[in-house]
């Protein structure tokens, strides 16, 4: 199929393979949905390979953030313990 400007088709956003267009008829989506998807720049459509890579990256980043939050909470608990001990010592 030749993809011309009049053909309503979507292309994968990350790898942007020139041969990876899917027309709305093949996707089973109405023209109004296509127009909304095309106009919304915040939405991305990924092939299976890119989707796996992006999911893996997000998981790794989430794991790092969770690790940092754990460290922050540990420090906060340590500060609270030291503060409580200090208050108890001063009140005796």
JOJOQUI-V310375 format. One record per pair of residues at least 12 apart in sequence whose ideal C-beta (glycine too) atoms are under 7 Angstrom apart, sorted by the first residue. I is the first residue (numbers start at 0). J is the second residue. D is the distance in whole Angstrom. If there is no record, write none. Layout:
I,J,D ; I,J,D
//
This chain:
0,22,7 ; 2,20,5 ; 6,22,6 ; 7,22,7 ; 7,23,5 ; 7,30,6 ; 7,33,5 ; 8,20,4 ; 8,21,6 ; 8,22,4 ; 8,23,7 ; 9,21,5 ; 9,26,7 ; 9,36,7 ; 9,44,6 ; 11,44,6 ; 11,45,6 ; 11,46,5 ; 11,49,7 ; 12,43,4 ; 12,44,5 ; 12,45,6 ; 13,45,5 ; 13,49,4 ; 14,46,6 ; 14,49,5 ; 19,46,6
//
